[in-house]
Amino acid sequence: MARFFAAAEADPALLKGKTIAVIGYGNQGRAQAINLRRFDHQVIVGNQEDQSWRQAREDGFETLAMDAAAARADVVMLLLPDEVAPAAYRELIAPHLLRGGKTLVFASGYNITYKFIAPPRESDVVLVAPRMIGQGVLDLPTRGEGFPVLVGVSQDFSGHALATALAITKGIGAFLPHGAVVESSFEEETLVDLFSEHTWAGAMLFLLDRAFKLLVEAGVSKEVALLELYASGELGEIGRAMATLGVWNQLKLHSHTSQFGQLTHGGEFIGADADALMRRAIDEIRDGTFAKRWAAEQAAGSPLYHRLLKERRSSPIATAEQELFTRLGRP
Ligand code: NDP
C-alpha cells in the first residue's frame, strides 16, 4: 500500500527564514503562492513581465524576473508549463542553483523523468504534485479543506529533501482535512498523469464526439444530444460521486433501468483492443517514445497539434455547442 504521510510528519519550521520563489504565476503558481503566504511563509514570485506578473503584484507579492527570484530563493518552485520549463530552467534558473543547498520543487514529474531538466548534484529535487486544478488548490483551504498531493524525491543532497517537500506540501494546504499526501516518485507521477491522458480521458472525448454524431443522425436534436451527453453538467456530478461513493457504488444514484443498461452494455466497449492500447500507452510512456514524439513536434513548431486542435474545434459538435451555450447565456 502507498505510504500516506501524516500532518505531524510535516514541520513548517523547516521553512522558517527561507525565501520561497514561485516561478510561474499561473494556475498552480498563483494558488500555491497565496496558500504558502497564508501559512506565513516568505514568498516571492518570478514571472515574465506580462499579465501574470501584474496579477502577482496586484496580489501583493514582490514580483521579479525569474532569474532574480531564483537567485534570491532557498526554495525554487518551478511552476511553468512542462514544455516551457526546460528552456527557462537552463537560461534563468540553473545558474542560480550552482552555489548549492537549494531545493527545486516540481508539480509534475515530466521534465525530471525524461531528463529535459538535469539539476546540479548540489541541490535537492522534490515533487509536490497536487491532484487538483489550481482553482481547487486556492479555494479548498479557504474552506478548511485539503486536497491530494503526490510527494517524491529525486535528489537528496541536504539529507532532508523529503522533510522540505512535506513542509511545502503543508504550506500549500494539502494536509488540511479531506486532503491526502501520498508517497510517489517523479516516474510514477509521470506514468499515471500521461496514462490518463493517453487512454480513458482522451478516449472519452472522442467517444462523446462520436455519440453526438450518431444521435443526430438518428434524428435527435443537437441541443438535446449535447444536454444528454455533457452540457447539463451531470458528468461532473457523476465524477464527484465516484470520488466519494466509488466508481460502481455511485450507480445507486441512478435509476434501476439506468444501472441495468450501464452494467449490461458498458463492458461491450472494452475488448482486447482496449487492453492492448493501454499496455502500449504504458510502454510508450516508460520508454520515452511519447516524450520524444512530443519534443520533436514542438521543435517543428507543433504543426500536428495545431491541425488536430483546429479540426476538433471546427467539428460539428463544437459548432453545435457554441450555439447551445449562446442560447444558455454561457460565456
Ligand atoms: P500555466 O499554464 O498556468 O502557466 C504557468 C506560468 O507559466 C504562467 O504564469 C505563465 O505566465 C508562464 N508561462 C507560460 N508560457 C511561458 C513562456 N513561454 N515563458 C515564460 N513563462 C511562461 O501552468 P500550470 O500552473 O497549469 O502548470 C504549472 C505546473 O503545474 C506544470 O508542471 C503542470 O504540469 C503542473 N500541474 C498543473 C495542474 C493544473 O491544474 N493546471 C495540476 C497539477 C500540476 P504568462 O501567463 O504570463 O505567460
Residues whose N, C-alpha, C, O or C-beta is under 5 A from the ligand:
A	BS01	NDP	G24 Y25 G26 N27 Q28 G29 Q48 D50 Q51 S52 W53 L78 L79 L80 P81 D82 V84 A107 S108 P130 M132 I133 G134
